[in-house]
Amino acid sequence: MSTISLRVVFAELLRAARSKAGVTQEDLAVRAKLTREYISLLENGKRTPTITVFIRLARALGASPSDWIRAMEKHAV
């Protein structure tokens, strides 16, 4: 059984949530008060968000941070 890092799980979750919401990286960056480049790094698993950024991203996409944590728990080992 392979271990999937939380960073990779978060990257996939963020990309899927953004796509489902129909927003671009630029749109999300504006909503969450971040840069498009930082969103890209997060979606590619090259950065790990702080808890503050995590909450801002979830809220910017109309999601509950606690729902995202539960989703991450299901997929990470």
N, C-alpha and C positions, 0 to 999 in steps of 0.2 A: 504494500500500500504506500503510495507516495504522499508526501506532505506538501500541502499547498500553503504558501505563506499568506498571512493576512494582507500584506501589501498587494499581492496578485489578486486575491479575492476582492479587496476594495476597488482595485483598478477595474475589474470586470463589472462590479456592481455600479460604479460611477458611470462607466461608459454606457451600460444598458439603461440606467435610469435617465441619463441625458438623452439618449436616443429615443426612449419611450416618450419623454416629455417634448420631443421635437425641437430641441434647442441646440444651437451650435456651441462649440467650446467658447467662442467669443461672447455669446449671449449669457452663458453660465458664468463666465468670468465677471461680467458686468454685474449680474445679479448677486454674486457672492463676494464682490469687491476683491477679486483676485486678478491675476493676469492670465491670458489665454495660454501662454507658455507653461505656466504652473499647472493649469488644468491638463494640458497635454502630458506633462511629466507624471502627474497622478494617474491618468488613464493608461499610461504605458508602464506603470509599476516602478517608476524610477524615483519616486518620492513617496513619503508617508506623511499624511496630513496630521497636524496637531488636532487636538480635540475641538478647539475653537473652529478651525477650518472645516473639520468633519461636520460639525453642527451647521455651519453656514451653508455648506454644499447641500446637505440634506434639505434644509429649509428652502434654499433657492430652487430646489426641484420639487417642492411641495411634498416632501417625504418626512417621516418621523425618524429622527436619529436612532431611536430605540428599535424601530423596525429594521433599519439597516444593520444594526448590531446583531439582531437575531438572524438575519439573512447571512451575515458573515460567519456566525457561529455554526450554521448548518453546513457550510462549505469548507471551512478551515479545519485543519487537524492539528 
